[in-house]
């Protein structure tokens, strides 16, 4: 019986390794909003009992470089040179030189948000009542400011489990905030407004607001408002101030951050202008 022919075994070569598939890198998300200080609030049966602010604000260095694109440099003007030619006339013709025309400055866009005030009651878009940005100031985010979401308001109060009950007891309607840098680049200002149920509730909110870890300072012209200041350990670092006040049914908070020890006069001026803006409605 014939022997079976041997079966040729395949030659073993290097085993191909599959190339790793590069996972897509997610695009960076939007820069998170900078929120004011977290606030813890305790409620008594009859109403507000105490408001204590925690020093939870992240220190932001001011004097940041301007991120706006620089103005384009004017295009170089080419001077036409007269070249001699065999057919050229004895008197060369003058070449007109274009005269650059001035580019008109674009007017500041007019705000479309509207609001009205009647005594102690404010109506309309709460962003309308945010302290206007001074000339030359640069807004971080929309120039009209931003309406605060439910989550942002909760974060402002320290994310308590009973945030919905708390806001209901405050008669909370809506909130708005805006952060801008002053024209000289030396200070950042954040204005936060909370539209509450009544002038009485807003006043009580201010009365019991406290930041135990910071130096209390008076607010000129308003005995019901008060402020706090945090001096830096080194004048090269950032210091901060917070002013708390109310006008009618709107409670307002102004946070200021500057390099070195903050000057109380700056906060006093901001608080005065915000109070007048809420009282008159612009």
Backbone as CSV, one residue per row, in Angstrom:
resi,resn,N_x,N_y,N_z,CA_x,CA_y,CA_z,C_x,C_y,C_z
1,UNK,0.878,-1.198,0.000,0.000,0.000,0.000,0.895,1.223,0.000
2,UNK,0.637,2.161,-0.978,1.553,3.319,-1.077,1.462,4.219,0.142
3,UNK,2.592,4.809,0.517,2.633,5.749,1.655,1.954,7.061,1.251
4,UNK,1.176,7.664,2.154,0.544,8.978,1.818,1.607,10.041,1.697
5,UNK,1.386,10.894,0.718,2.341,11.987,0.497,2.270,12.980,1.669
6,UNK,3.451,13.407,2.115,3.418,14.381,3.241,2.798,15.702,2.814
7,UNK,1.996,16.279,3.712,1.339,17.581,3.429,2.281,18.690,3.826
8,UNK,2.534,19.568,2.881,3.467,20.690,3.158,2.827,21.664,4.133
9,UNK,3.517,21.895,5.239,3.022,22.870,6.222,3.395,24.272,5.784
10,UNK,2.490,25.253,6.000,2.790,26.631,5.581,3.935,27.170,6.410
11,UNK,4.761,27.954,5.724,5.879,28.591,6.430,5.340,29.639,7.385
12,UNK,5.891,29.650,8.587,5.437,30.614,9.598,6.208,31.915,9.434
13,UNK,5.521,32.934,9.237,6.137,34.261,9.125,5.704,35.131,10.279
14,UNK,6.159,36.358,10.268,5.733,37.279,11.345,4.238,37.515,11.293
15,UNK,3.608,37.499,12.469,2.157,37.718,12.550,1.885,39.208,12.464
16,UNK,1.116,39.639,11.470,0.849,41.093,11.358,0.082,41.607,12.562
17,UNK,0.536,42.727,13.082,-0.125,43.367,14.235,-0.986,44.499,13.712
18,UNK,-2.254,44.476,14.012,-3.118,45.568,13.501,-2.675,46.907,14.064
19,UNK,-2.679,47.897,13.160,-2.298,49.252,13.592,-3.348,49.814,14.535
20,UNK,-2.880,50.479,15.588,-3.860,51.042,16.532,-4.676,52.134,15.862
21,UNK,-5.961,52.115,16.154,-6.854,53.130,15.601,-6.847,54.338,16.518
22,UNK,-6.487,55.449,15.929,-6.421,56.678,16.740,-7.813,57.115,17.122
23,UNK,-8.037,57.247,18.421,-9.341,57.694,18.889,-9.459,59.196,18.677
24,UNK,-10.631,59.640,18.229,-10.787,61.086,18.007,-10.656,61.852,19.307
25,UNK,-9.931,62.947,19.228,-9.764,63.806,20.409,-10.923,64.765,20.473
26,UNK,-11.697,64.755,21.570,-12.861,65.643,21.632,-12.424,67.093,21.600
27,UNK,-13.236,67.878,20.895,-12.937,69.316,20.823,-13.110,69.930,22.187
28,UNK,-12.273,70.894,22.517,-12.402,71.532,23.833,-13.750,72.205,23.984
29,UNK,-14.350,72.027,25.143,-15.660,72.609,25.387,-15.571,74.082,25.677
30,UNK,-16.715,74.744,25.759,-16.706,76.177,26.035,-16.171,76.469,27.421
31,UNK,-15.578,77.616,27.557,-15.052,78.028,28.848,-16.197,78.173,29.841
32,UNK,-16.121,77.534,30.995,-17.236,77.632,31.942,-17.402,79.045,32.458
33,UNK,-18.626,79.377,32.753,-18.886,80.708,33.295,-18.255,80.855,34.669
34,UNK,-17.840,82.038,34.938,-17.294,82.313,36.261,-18.447,82.764,37.146
35,UNK,-18.725,81.986,38.177,-19.843,82.285,39.049,-19.369,83.018,40.291
36,UNK,-20.260,83.782,40.905,-19.893,84.458,42.152,-19.719,83.470,43.288
37,UNK,-19.469,84.001,44.467,-19.192,83.177,45.638,-20.351,82.250,45.960
38,UNK,-20.008,81.057,46.461,-21.046,80.135,46.904,-21.645,80.650,48.207
39,UNK,-22.932,80.469,48.340,-23.639,80.984,49.510,-24.433,79.860,50.147
40,UNK,-24.266,79.678,51.460,-25.083,78.711,52.183,-26.192,79.448,52.909
41,UNK,-27.421,78.991,52.808,-28.554,79.701,53.386,-29.335,78.755,54.283
42,UNK,-29.621,79.206,55.493,-30.474,78.453,56.410,-31.796,79.193,56.552
43,UNK,-32.876,78.483,56.589,-34.191,79.100,56.688,-34.842,78.738,58.014
44,UNK,-35.359,79.754,58.659,-36.152,79.517,59.864,-37.609,79.344,59.437
45,UNK,-38.452,78.979,60.393,-39.861,78.765,60.059,-40.498,80.043,59.547
46,UNK,-40.112,81.172,60.134,-40.730,82.439,59.747,-40.033,83.098,58.566
47,UNK,-38.955,82.548,58.091,-38.287,83.171,56.947,-36.795,82.994,57.017
48,UNK,-36.072,83.916,56.421,-34.621,83.814,56.381,-34.038,83.962,57.772
49,UNK,-33.113,83.089,58.095,-32.455,83.163,59.392,-31.037,83.677,59.256
50,UNK,-30.293,83.143,58.318,-28.909,83.571,58.164,-28.434,83.252,56.769
51,UNK,-27.551,84.071,56.298,-26.914,83.840,55.014,-25.425,83.948,55.233
52,UNK,-24.698,82.903,54.975,-23.254,82.916,55.170,-22.573,82.578,53.868
53,UNK,-21.726,83.440,53.397,-21.017,83.204,52.141,-19.730,82.464,52.420
54,UNK,-19.473,81.424,51.664,-18.223,80.686,51.783,-17.221,81.271,50.804
55,UNK,-15.988,81.335,51.219,-14.964,81.893,50.336,-14.575,80.846,49.302
56,UNK,-15.448,80.646,48.345,-15.246,79.594,47.353,-14.893,80.139,45.992
57,UNK,-14.777,81.447,45.878,-14.452,82.013,44.570,-13.012,81.716,44.213
58,UNK,-12.782,81.341,42.979,-11.430,81.075,42.515,-10.758,82.392,42.180
59,UNK,-9.564,82.614,42.701,-8.846,83.845,42.421,-8.437,83.869,40.962
60,UNK,-8.786,84.939,40.301,-8.453,85.106,38.895,-7.488,86.261,38.763
61,UNK,-6.348,86.013,38.182,-5.374,87.080,38.001,-5.924,88.086,37.014
62,UNK,-5.741,89.361,37.312,-6.213,90.401,36.424,-5.054,90.940,35.628
63,UNK,-5.373,91.882,34.741,-4.346,92.398,33.869,-3.984,91.383,32.805
64,UNK,-4.978,90.599,32.366,-4.707,89.590,31.353,-4.402,90.272,30.023
65,UNK,-3.606,89.628,29.182,-3.357,90.234,27.882,-4.626,90.269,27.069
66,UNK,-4.786,91.304,26.280,-5.964,91.463,25.464,-5.961,90.401,24.380
67,UNK,-7.024,89.599,24.355,-7.087,88.512,23.390,-7.758,88.925,22.096
68,UNK,-8.191,90.159,21.999,-8.815,90.590,20.770,-7.767,90.708,19.677
69,UNK,-8.132,90.405,18.423,-7.131,90.501,17.354,-6.677,91.923,17.154
70,UNK,-5.367,92.076,16.942,-4.831,93.407,16.731,-5.274,93.928,15.379
71,UNK,-5.345,95.258,15.264,-5.743,95.877,14.010,-4.731,95.544,12.937
72,UNK,-5.228,95.253,11.743,-4.337,94.890,10.653,-3.481,96.073,10.253
73,UNK,-2.192,95.803,9.983,-1.298,96.878,9.582,-1.653,97.330,8.187
74,UNK,-1.555,98.632,7.909,-1.906,99.126,6.580,-0.979,98.533,5.532
75,UNK,-1.538,98.268,4.359,-0.746,97.691,3.276,0.288,98.696,2.806
76,UNK,1.508,98.232,2.509,2.543,99.180,2.079,2.166,99.811,0.756
77,UNK,2.447,101.106,0.638,2.141,101.854,-0.576,3.277,101.689,-1.551
78,UNK,2.971,101.258,-2.759,4.003,101.060,-3.767,4.168,102.336,-4.571
79,UNK,5.386,102.863,-4.607,5.663,104.073,-5.366,6.125,103.686,-6.754
80,UNK,5.390,104.132,-7.721,5.744,103.784,-9.097,6.986,104.551,-9.500
81,UNK,7.973,103.845,-10.029,9.197,104.499,-10.485,9.145,104.669,-11.988
82,UNK,9.572,105.841,-12.431,9.558,106.116,-13.862,10.783,105.498,-14.487
83,UNK,10.600,104.611,-15.441,11.722,103.985,-16.117,11.847,104.569,-17.508
84,UNK,13.100,104.830,-17.864,13.341,105.425,-19.176,13.058,104.410,-20.253
85,UNK,12.508,104.877,-21.337,12.199,104.013,-22.460,12.547,104.739,-23.750
86,UNK,12.883,103.973,-24.741,13.264,104.600,-25.996,12.120,105.366,-26.587
87,UNK,10.890,104.901,-26.348,9.736,105.571,-26.911,9.096,106.557,-25.964
88,UNK,9.671,106.737,-24.756,9.063,107.622,-23.768,9.273,109.055,-24.186
89,UNK,8.289,109.890,-23.839,8.412,111.305,-24.155,9.353,111.967,-23.180
90,UNK,9.766,113.167,-23.453,10.702,113.885,-22.590,10.068,114.198,-21.254
91,UNK,8.774,114.441,-21.209,8.078,114.768,-19.967,7.278,113.565,-19.519
92,UNK,7.719,112.858,-18.409,6.969,111.668,-17.979,5.608,112.061,-17.408
93,UNK,4.606,111.210,-17.615,3.275,111.487,-17.066,3.250,111.151,-15.580
94,UNK,2.517,111.956,-14.795,2.434,111.760,-13.340,1.589,110.535,-13.028
95,UNK,2.065,109.731,-12.099,1.325,108.529,-11.681,0.532,108.864,-10.434
96,UNK,-0.810,108.758,-10.454,-1.606,109.112,-9.265,-1.328,108.149,-8.122
97,UNK,-1.133,108.710,-6.936,-0.894,107.903,-5.735,-2.193,107.788,-4.968
98,UNK,-2.680,106.560,-4.725,-3.957,106.419,-3.996,-3.850,106.954,-2.582
99,UNK,-4.866,107.708,-2.185,-4.925,108.269,-0.834,-5.790,107.368,0.024
100,UNK,-5.257,106.796,1.120,-6.078,105.897,1.949,-7.213,106.657,2.606
101,UNK,-8.368,106.044,2.610,-9.523,106.656,3.261,-9.665,106.095,4.663
102,UNK,-10.112,106.935,5.590,-10.265,106.519,6.983,-11.395,105.513,7.101
103,UNK,-11.143,104.424,7.824,-12.174,103.412,8.051,-13.078,103.883,9.177
104,UNK,-14.377,104.010,8.926,-15.266,104.507,9.988,-15.321,103.543,11.155
105,UNK,-15.340,104.093,12.340,-15.429,103.274,13.546,-16.834,102.717,13.688
106,UNK,-16.924,101.419,13.906,-18.235,100.803,14.052,-18.869,101.235,15.366
107,UNK,-20.117,101.686,15.311,-20.777,102.109,16.559,-21.010,100.923,17.476
108,UNK,-21.035,101.186,18.767,-21.300,100.142,19.747,-22.712,99.616,19.543
109,UNK,-22.894,98.300,19.391,-24.245,97.783,19.130,-25.192,98.115,20.268
110,UNK,-26.385,98.535,19.896,-27.385,98.898,20.897,-27.968,97.641,21.520
111,UNK,-28.210,97.700,22.809,-28.780,96.559,23.512,-30.247,96.409,23.139
112,UNK,-30.685,95.178,23.046,-32.085,94.901,22.717,-32.896,94.476,23.933
113,UNK,-32.242,94.286,25.090,-32.982,93.863,26.276,-33.671,95.079,26.899
114,UNK,-34.843,94.852,27.434,-35.634,95.944,27.995,-36.141,95.578,29.384
115,UNK,-36.353,96.608,30.190,-36.891,96.402,31.526,-37.511,97.687,32.032
116,UNK,-38.387,97.554,33.001,-39.039,98.719,33.608,-39.053,98.548,35.122
117,UNK,-39.116,99.684,35.812,-39.197,99.662,37.269,-40.345,100.564,37.706
118,UNK,-41.132,100.061,38.641,-42.254,100.815,39.186,-42.187,100.710,40.701
119,UNK,-41.624,101.751,41.333,-41.431,101.711,42.774,-40.389,100.679,43.134
120,UNK,-40.806,99.637,43.845,-39.870,98.585,44.258,-39.962,97.342,43.382
121,UNK,-40.764,97.412,42.321,-41.001,96.247,41.487,-40.283,96.395,40.147
122,UNK,-39.548,95.371,39.777,-38.830,95.359,38.501,-39.479,94.339,37.570
123,UNK,-39.622,94.717,36.312,-40.227,93.845,35.313,-39.350,93.823,34.068
124,UNK,-39.558,92.789,33.246,-38.810,92.690,32.006,-37.594,91.795,32.145
125,UNK,-36.656,91.979,31.235,-35.433,91.182,31.207,-34.485,91.673,32.302
126,UNK,-34.146,90.783,33.241,-33.311,91.188,34.371,-31.938,91.666,33.917
127,UNK,-31.458,91.195,32.774,-30.152,91.625,32.277,-30.112,93.132,32.025
128,UNK,-31.280,93.713,31.758,-31.345,95.157,31.518,-30.849,95.952,32.720
129,UNK,-31.010,95.385,33.918,-30.682,96.113,35.144,-29.245,95.873,35.625
130,UNK,-28.474,95.097,34.865,-27.062,94.930,35.205,-26.329,96.254,35.016
131,UNK,-25.431,96.558,35.933,-24.649,97.790,35.837,-23.983,97.880,34.471
132,UNK,-24.202,98.973,33.722,-23.591,99.086,32.385,-22.068,99.042,32.456
133,UNK,-21.471,98.459,31.430,-20.014,98.401,31.344,-19.486,99.802,31.044
134,UNK,-18.512,100.289,31.782,-17.973,101.634,31.519,-17.261,101.682,30.174
135,UNK,-17.095,102.887,29.661,-16.423,103.072,28.380,-15.035,102.423,28.402
136,UNK,-14.745,101.682,27.368,-13.444,101.034,27.273,-13.373,99.694,27.966
137,UNK,-14.403,99.341,28.733,-14.407,98.052,29.413,-14.655,96.918,28.427
138,UNK,-14.185,95.737,28.770,-14.308,94.573,27.893,-15.120,93.495,28.585
139,UNK,-16.217,93.106,27.949,-17.098,92.099,28.522,-16.561,90.704,28.277
140,UNK,-16.658,89.844,29.284,-16.378,88.427,29.122,-17.705,87.735,28.839
141,UNK,-17.922,87.361,27.601,-19.209,86.810,27.225,-20.066,87.884,26.583
142,UNK,-21.358,87.622,26.405,-22.240,88.582,25.751,-22.236,89.930,26.466
143,UNK,-22.253,91.012,25.683,-22.213,92.350,26.278,-23.447,92.622,27.132
144,UNK,-24.578,91.991,26.787,-25.804,92.191,27.563,-25.817,91.396,28.860
145,UNK,-24.807,90.560,29.089,-24.817,89.707,30.254,-25.500,88.386,29.952
146,UNK,-25.640,87.551,30.967,-26.200,86.210,30.786,-27.262,85.925,31.835
147,UNK,-28.328,85.268,31.387,-29.325,84.776,32.334,-28.751,83.552,33.030
148,UNK,-28.950,83.434,34.326,-28.414,82.315,35.086,-29.345,81.113,34.993
149,UNK,-28.745,79.953,34.765,-29.525,78.723,34.729,-29.819,78.257,36.162
150,UNK,-30.708,77.277,36.261,-31.045,76.721,37.575,-29.809,76.133,38.241
151,UNK,-28.993,75.411,37.468,-27.785,74.799,38.026,-26.797,75.860,38.508
152,UNK,-26.694,76.959,37.793,-25.767,78.018,38.201,-26.227,78.704,39.480
153,UNK,-27.514,78.909,39.599,-28.035,79.486,40.838,-27.812,78.522,41.996
154,UNK,-28.010,77.239,41.750,-27.771,76.239,42.784,-26.308,76.252,43.209
155,UNK,-25.392,76.360,42.231,-23.961,76.410,42.546,-23.629,77.648,43.361
156,UNK,-24.288,78.741,43.084,-24.058,79.973,43.842,-24.394,79.781,45.317
157,UNK,-25.397,78.976,45.608,-25.816,78.728,46.986,-25.131,77.508,47.594
158,UNK,-24.130,76.961,46.914,-23.420,75.816,47.459,-24.064,74.483,47.146
159,UNK,-24.968,74.437,46.160,-25.649,73.214,45.720,-26.331,72.460,46.868
160,UNK,-27.198,73.127,47.624,-27.906,72.413,48.697,-28.940,71.456,48.114
161,UNK,-29.237,70.409,48.860,-30.214,69.431,48.393,-31.619,70.035,48.282
162,UNK,-31.894,71.030,49.138,-33.238,71.620,49.148,-33.259,72.948,48.381
163,UNK,-32.484,73.043,47.276,-32.388,74.297,46.550,-33.738,74.758,46.030
164,UNK,-34.574,73.835,45.569,-35.878,74.228,45.036,-36.758,74.836,46.125
165,UNK,-36.720,74.243,47.320,-37.487,74.793,48.439,-36.950,76.162,48.833
166,UNK,-35.632,76.282,48.844,-35.009,77.555,49.193,-35.418,78.651,48.224
167,UNK,-35.327,78.368,46.924,-35.678,79.384,45.933,-37.161,79.729,45.998
168,UNK,-37.987,78.752,46.315,-39.410,79.020,46.461,-39.663,79.946,47.644
169,UNK,-38.974,79.709,48.758,-39.150,80.560,49.933,-38.641,81.975,49.676
170,UNK,-37.636,82.094,48.817,-37.123,83.425,48.465,-38.003,84.123,47.430
171,UNK,-38.938,83.408,46.862,-39.737,83.979,45.787,-38.901,84.231,44.545
172,UNK,-37.878,83.397,44.361,-36.932,83.605,43.261,-37.630,83.555,41.905
173,UNK,-37.323,84.565,41.066,-37.890,84.623,39.720,-36.833,84.343,38.654
174,UNK,-35.730,85.037,38.711,-34.649,84.789,37.765,-33.381,85.464,38.260
175,UNK,-32.280,85.165,37.572,-30.986,85.737,37.933,-30.217,86.106,36.675
176,UNK,-29.283,87.034,36.827,-28.461,87.473,35.699,-27.088,87.857,36.217
177,UNK,-26.077,87.720,35.363,-24.737,88.124,35.768,-23.936,88.578,34.559
178,UNK,-22.913,89.373,34.838,-22.000,89.825,33.792,-20.641,90.078,34.422
179,UNK,-19.578,89.680,33.725,-18.212,89.947,34.161,-17.517,90.769,33.087
180,UNK,-16.811,91.799,33.509,-16.067,92.607,32.546,-14.743,93.053,33.151
181,UNK,-13.839,93.425,32.275,-12.551,93.978,32.693,-12.558,95.472,32.435
182,UNK,-12.041,96.256,33.372,-12.018,97.703,33.216,-11.067,98.106,32.092
183,UNK,-11.244,99.330,31.602,-10.479,99.796,30.452,-8.974,99.777,30.705
184,UNK,-8.560,100.043,31.950,-7.126,100.056,32.250,-6.578,98.646,32.492
185,UNK,-7.440,97.633,32.456,-7.000,96.254,32.625,-6.608,95.898,34.040
186,UNK,-6.904,96.751,35.005,-6.445,96.517,36.372,-7.459,95.795,37.256
187,UNK,-8.702,95.714,36.835,-9.726,95.111,37.699,-10.707,94.301,36.870
188,UNK,-11.211,93.236,37.497,-12.312,92.463,36.937,-13.514,92.636,37.852
189,UNK,-14.665,92.870,37.252,-15.886,93.140,38.009,-16.954,92.145,37.581
190,UNK,-17.575,91.492,38.547,-18.705,90.597,38.287,-19.930,91.131,39.017
191,UNK,-21.000,91.368,38.270,-22.255,91.850,38.842,-23.279,90.727,38.749
192,UNK,-23.904,90.398,39.867,-24.908,89.335,39.927,-26.208,89.894,40.483
193,UNK,-27.303,89.646,39.780,-28.621,90.094,40.226,-29.519,88.889,40.474
194,UNK,-30.266,88.933,41.569,-31.286,87.932,41.855,-32.622,88.649,42.012
195,UNK,-33.580,88.273,41.199,-34.914,88.865,41.278,-35.744,88.029,42.246
196,UNK,-36.039,88.596,43.410,-36.702,87.847,44.479,-38.166,88.261,44.609
197,UNK,-38.844,87.651,45.588,-40.286,87.806,45.688,-40.765,89.177,46.088
198,UNK,-39.970,89.909,46.860,-40.389,91.233,47.322,-39.180,92.009,47.799
199,UNK,-39.391,93.304,48.011,-38.318,94.151,48.536,-37.934,93.711,49.941
200,UNK,-38.919,93.246,50.725,-38.632,92.802,52.092,-37.720,91.577,52.089
201,UNK,-37.998,90.612,51.215,-37.170,89.409,51.148,-35.761,89.760,50.693
202,UNK,-35.654,90.613,49.690,-34.328,91.013,49.198,-33.533,91.714,50.289
203,UNK,-34.215,92.558,51.080,-33.542,93.256,52.174,-33.064,92.304,53.257
204,UNK,-33.868,91.299,53.578,-33.482,90.328,54.594,-32.319,89.473,54.109
205,UNK,-32.321,89.149,52.831,-31.206,88.389,52.259,-29.903,89.149,52.490
206,UNK,-29.921,90.445,52.225,-28.721,91.280,52.390,-28.331,91.383,53.861
207,UNK,-29.313,91.551,54.727,-29.053,91.776,56.148,-28.270,90.631,56.775
208,UNK,-28.594,89.404,56.396,-27.973,88.248,57.047,-26.838,87.634,56.245
209,UNK,-26.434,88.296,55.184,-25.315,87.807,54.371,-24.005,88.125,55.086
210,UNK,-23.118,87.158,55.176,-21.871,87.371,55.907,-20.753,86.498,55.335
211,UNK,-19.543,87.066,55.297,-18.352,86.304,54.922,-17.399,86.394,56.110
212,UNK,-17.414,85.358,56.936,-16.674,85.415,58.200,-15.167,85.517,58.003
213,UNK,-14.660,84.985,56.899,-13.211,84.936,56.716,-12.634,86.220,56.145
214,UNK,-13.468,87.228,55.898,-12.972,88.445,55.278,-13.292,89.683,56.118
215,UNK,-12.539,90.731,55.862,-12.675,91.980,56.604,-13.961,92.701,56.193
216,UNK,-14.841,93.031,57.144,-16.054,93.789,56.782,-15.712,95.244,56.469
217,UNK,-16.366,95.791,55.473,-16.175,97.206,55.124,-17.543,97.841,54.892
218,UNK,-17.639,99.133,55.191,-18.893,99.858,55.000,-19.080,100.238,53.538
219,UNK,-20.338,100.377,53.158,-20.687,100.862,51.822,-21.252,102.268,51.989
220,UNK,-20.571,103.248,51.448,-20.993,104.637,51.611,-22.364,104.867,50.967
221,UNK,-23.197,105.627,51.661,-24.477,106.045,51.109,-25.595,105.034,51.231
222,UNK,-25.332,103.864,51.776,-26.380,102.860,51.913,-26.142,102.069,53.194
223,UNK,-26.794,102.450,54.293,-26.567,101.759,55.568,-27.054,100.319,55.568
224,UNK,-27.906,99.950,54.630,-28.410,98.583,54.588,-27.503,97.639,53.803
225,UNK,-26.591,98.206,53.037,-25.645,97.384,52.274,-24.374,97.190,53.088
226,UNK,-23.603,96.198,52.753,-22.323,95.999,53.411,-21.379,95.270,52.471
227,UNK,-20.102,95.311,52.840,-19.109,94.718,51.966,-18.043,93.960,52.731
228,UNK,-17.190,93.274,51.989,-16.114,92.480,52.575,-14.883,92.616,51.681
229,UNK,-13.725,92.563,52.317,-12.484,92.699,51.562,-11.497,91.629,51.987
230,UNK,-10.811,91.078,50.999,-9.779,90.088,51.243,-8.461,90.620,50.691
231,UNK,-7.532,90.920,51.603,-6.235,91.426,51.189,-5.320,90.261,50.824
232,UNK,-4.521,90.413,49.783,-3.610,89.328,49.414,-2.427,89.260,50.377
233,UNK,-1.803,88.095,50.469,-0.631,87.950,51.334,0.572,88.707,50.774
234,UNK,0.540,88.931,49.488,1.623,89.650,48.830,0.996,90.606,47.828
235,UNK,1.534,91.825,47.717,0.952,92.828,46.833,1.041,92.426,45.367
236,UNK,1.827,91.406,45.058,1.899,90.926,43.684,0.754,89.969,43.366
237,UNK,-0.011,89.575,44.408,-1.115,88.657,44.223,-2.421,89.425,44.070
238,UNK,-3.509,88.662,43.883,-4.823,89.258,43.650,-5.613,89.387,44.945
239,UNK,-6.159,90.578,45.169,-7.074,90.811,46.281,-8.493,90.931,45.756
240,UNK,-9.468,90.876,46.658,-10.862,90.904,46.209,-11.737,91.654,47.191
241,UNK,-12.869,92.123,46.687,-13.910,92.761,47.495,-15.269,92.256,47.024
242,UNK,-16.210,92.238,47.949,-17.584,91.864,47.634,-18.527,92.848,48.287
243,UNK,-19.457,93.374,47.515,-20.483,94.263,48.046,-21.848,93.627,47.886
244,UNK,-22.691,93.743,48.928,-24.028,93.145,48.949,-25.044,94.249,49.189
245,UNK,-26.048,94.340,48.345,-27.093,95.345,48.532,-28.378,94.906,47.856
246,UNK,-29.400,95.713,48.010,-30.673,95.434,47.336,-31.353,96.755,47.011
247,UNK,-32.131,96.735,45.957,-32.950,97.868,45.565,-34.280,97.327,45.101
248,UNK,-35.322,97.582,45.882,-36.606,96.999,45.575,-36.537,95.490,45.718
249,UNK,-37.111,94.778,44.755,-37.158,93.317,44.837,-35.968,92.648,44.169
250,UNK,-34.896,93.394,43.907,-33.689,92.838,43.295,-32.525,92.921,44.274
251,UNK,-31.887,91.787,44.526,-30.671,91.745,45.341,-29.479,91.720,44.401
252,UNK,-28.481,92.565,44.687,-27.311,92.618,43.806,-26.028,92.380,44.590
253,UNK,-25.106,91.713,43.936,-23.790,91.417,44.491,-22.744,91.871,43.479
254,UNK,-21.731,92.591,43.959,-20.642,93.025,43.092,-19.338,92.480,43.644
255,UNK,-18.657,91.672,42.822,-17.341,91.130,43.167,-16.283,91.848,42.343
256,UNK,-15.229,92.296,43.014,-14.140,93.004,42.351,-12.835,92.292,42.670
257,UNK,-12.009,92.077,41.670,-10.693,91.470,41.865,-9.642,92.374,41.238
258,UNK,-8.634,92.706,42.010,-7.559,93.587,41.547,-6.227,93.050,42.054
259,UNK,-5.179,93.506,41.446,-3.850,93.147,41.911,-3.514,93.984,43.138
260,UNK,-3.064,93.348,44.200,-2.719,94.063,45.422,-3.932,94.269,46.312
261,UNK,-3.810,95.167,47.283,-4.887,95.455,48.228,-5.970,96.293,47.564
262,UNK,-7.227,95.820,47.526,-8.291,96.562,46.857,-8.622,97.871,47.573
263,UNK,-8.917,98.908,46.802,-9.316,100.209,47.331,-10.833,100.225,47.512
264,UNK,-11.302,100.512,48.720,-12.729,100.510,49.007,-13.496,101.509,48.141
265,UNK,-12.835,102.566,47.707,-13.515,103.587,46.906,-14.060,102.999,45.610
266,UNK,-13.352,102.031,45.037,-13.807,101.407,43.797,-15.115,100.665,44.015
267,UNK,-15.190,99.877,45.083,-16.419,99.136,45.370,-17.555,100.090,45.703
268,UNK,-17.274,101.134,46.478,-18.313,102.109,46.821,-18.921,102.739,45.578
269,UNK,-18.088,103.088,44.616,-18.586,103.703,43.387,-19.448,102.735,42.593
270,UNK,-19.003,101.480,42.479,-19.774,100.487,41.744,-21.126,100.222,42.411
271,UNK,-21.128,100.117,43.729,-22.376,99.867,44.451,-23.347,101.034,44.276
272,UNK,-22.831,102.247,44.316,-23.682,103.438,44.156,-24.321,103.459,42.771
273,UNK,-23.513,103.185,41.737,-24.057,103.230,40.385,-25.047,102.101,40.136
274,UNK,-24.794,100.911,40.694,-25.747,99.812,40.533,-27.056,100.118,41.239
275,UNK,-26.975,100.685,42.436,-28.182,101.028,43.189,-29.026,102.055,42.425
276,UNK,-28.365,103.073,41.875,-29.087,104.113,41.123,-29.677,103.566,39.838
277,UNK,-28.967,102.644,39.194,-29.475,102.068,37.957,-30.729,101.246,38.225
278,UNK,-30.738,100.497,39.320,-31.925,99.713,39.663,-33.092,100.612,40.074
279,UNK,-32.780,101.725,40.721,-33.840,102.615,41.191,-34.513,103.360,40.045
280,UNK,-33.713,103.754,39.044,-34.262,104.569,37.959,-34.604,103.767,36.711
281,UNK,-34.047,102.576,36.599,-34.264,101.791,35.396,-33.575,102.379,34.188
282,UNK,-32.509,103.144,34.429,-31.750,103.714,33.323,-32.340,104.989,32.819
